[in-house]
Amino acid sequence: MRKKLFLLLFLVAPIATFAQNANVKLGYIDIQTLFISMPQTAAADSIIKKAAALREAEVKRLEDEYTRKLQDYKENEQKWDDVIKQNRMEELQSLQLKMQNFYQQAQADLQKQQEQLQVPILEKLRKTIDEVGTENGFLYIFDLNTLQFKSKDAIDVTPFVQKKLGIKELKTITPQMLGK
């Protein structure tokens, strides 16, 4: 019985101490909104859009070439002997494989480039959140997008970080931004 009582006191003591500390500050922040509102994010998005447009133009060029060669094959297959037909069919298959490989490589390259551009932005955001937390005496700052519950007494830290980052206006997250 003594062991159970001792164990209970051992477990409850830190909670009671924590609850008695009236200076505990817990805050929350909307990281997604801050991230999309940062000017660096817009610049990174612009770079990615330009790179994507170049890749889309190349995909279009390859598709046009494939369509042109397929049309030629359909129009002339009756005239050709088996050797020419086989050669042209292999050419079409090769071009189709080339298009698939290019598309996959382009997607992977764009994703890698996007990650490389976003890392310094996220690091700057994380550093600023740390600075705001330290300067304002927060014990924890939670991301609003992962919270299950927040009290009406919880402190929204987003404006502090927004000010420190020099963001004049927060953008609203749209379904298109989330890829929906």
Secondary structure, DSSP 8 states (H G I E B T S, - for coil): -HHHHHHHHHHHHHHHHHHH-TT--EEEE-HHHHHHHSHHHHHHHHHHHHHHHHHHHHHHHHHHHHHHHHHHHHHHTTTS-HHHHHHHHHHHHHHHHHHHHHHHHHHHHHHHHHHHHHHHHHHHHHHHHHHHHHHTT-SEEEEGGG-S---TT-EE-HHHHHHHHT--S-----TTTTT-
